[in-house]
Amino acid sequence: MQRIVICEDQPDISLLLQLIFRKKGYESIVIDELTSVRQITDEQPDLILMDLKMPGISGIEAVKQLKENNETAAIPVVLVSGNAELQSIAEDLGVDYLLKPFEVKDVLEIVTRHIGQ
């Protein structure tokens, strides 16, 4: 079973994402506060959904650390935010993005693009 780590501090959004992923057969783990990128890597994810503004380490800083580490650089990351600059930020970091508010089909399209069905 493929594993998706959801780094999201809004419980309603993380719950919605978990329900979507469970229905499609993915395992998901929620991290609602990042104190270390190791919280993510310990879960050995196939995909990471990263909120831009996380308590503790920001989504931007976490992505930079993940991409600088040879062991985690290949794990696909999707930045998730309502920030109007999200596309530009994601492009600068070399990752994909999902703009809030999002539709279920958009979430599934991105997941399929990165880790298949």
C-alpha positions as a Markdown table, in Angstrom:
| # | Residue | x | y | z |
|---|---|---|---|---|
| 1 | Met | 0.0 | 0.0 | 0.0 |
| 2 | Gln | 1.4 | 3.4 | -1.0 |
| 3 | Arg | 1.9 | 5.9 | 1.8 |
| 4 | Ile | 1.1 | 9.6 | 1.7 |
| 5 | Val | 2.3 | 11.9 | 4.4 |
| 6 | Ile | 0.0 | 14.9 | 4.9 |
| 7 | Cys | 1.7 | 17.9 | 6.6 |
| 8 | Glu | -1.3 | 20.0 | 7.4 |
| 9 | Asp | -2.3 | 22.0 | 10.5 |
| 10 | Gln | -6.0 | 22.5 | 9.7 |
| 11 | Pro | -7.8 | 19.4 | 11.0 |
| 12 | Asp | -10.7 | 19.7 | 8.6 |
| 13 | Ile | -8.4 | 19.7 | 5.5 |
| 14 | Ser | -6.3 | 16.8 | 6.8 |
| 15 | Leu | -9.4 | 14.7 | 7.6 |
| 16 | Leu | -10.8 | 15.4 | 4.2 |
| 17 | Leu | -7.5 | 14.3 | 2.5 |
| 18 | Gln | -7.4 | 11.2 | 4.7 |
| 19 | Leu | -10.9 | 10.2 | 3.7 |
| 20 | Ile | -10.1 | 10.7 | 0.0 |
| 21 | Phe | -6.9 | 8.6 | 0.3 |
| 22 | Arg | -8.5 | 5.8 | 2.3 |
| 23 | Lys | -11.3 | 5.5 | -0.2 |
| 24 | Lys | -8.8 | 5.1 | -3.0 |
| 25 | Gly | -6.7 | 2.6 | -1.1 |
| 26 | Tyr | -3.7 | 4.7 | 0.0 |
| 27 | Glu | -2.4 | 4.8 | 3.5 |
| 28 | Ser | -2.0 | 8.3 | 5.0 |
| 29 | Ile | -0.3 | 9.8 | 8.0 |
| 30 | Val | -1.0 | 13.3 | 9.2 |
| 31 | Ile | 1.6 | 15.6 | 10.8 |
| 32 | Asp | 0.1 | 18.8 | 12.2 |
| 33 | Glu | 3.3 | 20.4 | 13.4 |
| 34 | Leu | 6.7 | 20.0 | 12.0 |
| 35 | Thr | 9.6 | 20.1 | 14.5 |
| 36 | Ser | 11.9 | 18.1 | 12.3 |
| 37 | Val | 11.9 | 16.8 | 8.7 |
| 38 | Arg | 12.7 | 13.4 | 10.3 |
| 39 | Gln | 9.0 | 13.2 | 11.3 |
| 40 | Ile | 8.3 | 12.9 | 7.6 |
| 41 | Thr | 11.2 | 10.6 | 6.6 |
| 42 | Asp | 10.6 | 8.2 | 9.4 |
| 43 | Glu | 7.2 | 7.4 | 7.8 |
| 44 | Gln | 9.0 | 6.4 | 4.5 |
| 45 | Pro | 6.4 | 8.1 | 2.3 |
| 46 | Asp | 5.8 | 7.6 | -1.4 |
| 47 | Leu | 4.3 | 11.1 | -1.6 |
| 48 | Ile | 4.3 | 14.2 | 0.7 |
| 49 | Leu | 1.5 | 16.8 | 0.7 |
| 50 | Met | 3.0 | 19.9 | 2.4 |
| 51 | Asp | 1.1 | 22.9 | 3.7 |
| 52 | Leu | 3.0 | 26.1 | 3.0 |
| 53 | Lys | 2.5 | 27.5 | 6.4 |
| 54 | Met | 3.1 | 24.9 | 9.1 |
| 55 | Pro | 3.7 | 25.4 | 12.8 |
| 56 | Gly | 7.3 | 24.8 | 13.6 |
| 57 | Ile | 9.3 | 24.3 | 10.4 |
| 58 | Ser | 7.6 | 26.1 | 7.4 |
| 59 | Gly | 6.6 | 24.1 | 4.4 |
| 60 | Ile | 9.2 | 25.9 | 2.3 |
| 61 | Glu | 12.1 | 25.1 | 4.7 |
| 62 | Ala | 10.9 | 21.5 | 5.0 |
| 63 | Val | 10.9 | 21.1 | 1.2 |
| 64 | Lys | 14.4 | 22.6 | 0.9 |
| 65 | Gln | 15.7 | 20.1 | 3.5 |
| 66 | Leu | 14.0 | 17.2 | 1.9 |
| 67 | Lys | 15.4 | 18.1 | -1.6 |
| 68 | Glu | 18.9 | 18.7 | -0.2 |
| 69 | Asn | 19.1 | 15.2 | 1.3 |
| 70 | Asn | 20.1 | 12.4 | -1.1 |
| 71 | Glu | 17.8 | 9.9 | 0.7 |
| 72 | Thr | 14.7 | 12.0 | 0.3 |
| 73 | Ala | 15.3 | 14.2 | -2.8 |
| 74 | Ala | 13.4 | 11.8 | -5.0 |
| 75 | Ile | 10.2 | 11.7 | -2.9 |
| 76 | Pro | 7.6 | 13.8 | -4.7 |
| 77 | Val | 6.3 | 16.8 | -2.8 |
| 78 | Val | 3.1 | 18.7 | -3.4 |
| 79 | Leu | 2.8 | 22.1 | -1.8 |
| 80 | Val | -0.7 | 22.9 | -0.6 |
| 81 | Ser | -1.9 | 26.4 | 0.1 |
| 82 | Gly | -4.3 | 29.2 | -0.7 |
| 83 | Asn | -1.4 | 31.6 | -1.2 |
| 84 | Ala | -1.7 | 33.5 | -4.5 |
| 85 | Glu | 2.1 | 33.0 | -5.0 |
| 86 | Leu | 1.9 | 29.2 | -4.6 |
| 87 | Gln | 2.7 | 28.4 | -8.3 |
| 88 | Ser | 5.8 | 30.5 | -8.3 |
| 89 | Ile | 7.0 | 29.2 | -4.9 |
| 90 | Ala | 6.5 | 25.6 | -6.0 |
| 91 | Glu | 8.3 | 26.2 | -9.3 |
| 92 | Asp | 11.2 | 27.8 | -7.4 |
| 93 | Leu | 11.4 | 24.7 | -5.2 |
| 94 | Gly | 11.0 | 22.3 | -8.1 |
| 95 | Val | 7.8 | 20.7 | -6.7 |
| 96 | Asp | 4.2 | 20.4 | -7.7 |
| 97 | Tyr | 1.3 | 22.4 | -6.1 |
| 98 | Leu | -2.4 | 22.2 | -5.1 |
| 99 | Leu | -4.2 | 25.4 | -4.6 |
| 100 | Lys | -6.8 | 25.6 | -1.8 |
| 101 | Pro | -9.7 | 25.4 | -1.9 |
| 102 | Phe | -9.4 | 22.2 | -4.0 |
| 103 | Glu | -11.7 | 19.6 | -5.5 |
| 104 | Val | -11.4 | 15.9 | -4.9 |
| 105 | Lys | -10.7 | 15.3 | -8.6 |
| 106 | Asp | -7.7 | 17.7 | -8.4 |
| 107 | Val | -6.3 | 15.9 | -5.4 |
| 108 | Leu | -6.6 | 12.5 | -7.1 |
| 109 | Glu | -5.1 | 13.8 | -10.4 |
| 110 | Ile | -2.0 | 15.0 | -8.6 |
| 111 | Val | -1.6 | 11.8 | -6.6 |
| 112 | Thr | -2.0 | 9.7 | -9.7 |
| 113 | Arg | 0.5 | 11.8 | -11.5 |
| 114 | His | 3.1 | 11.2 | -8.9 |
| 115 | Ile | 2.5 | 7.7 | -7.5 |
| 116 | Gly | -0.1 | 6.1 | -9.7 |
| 117 | Gln | -3.5 | 4.6 | -8.7 |
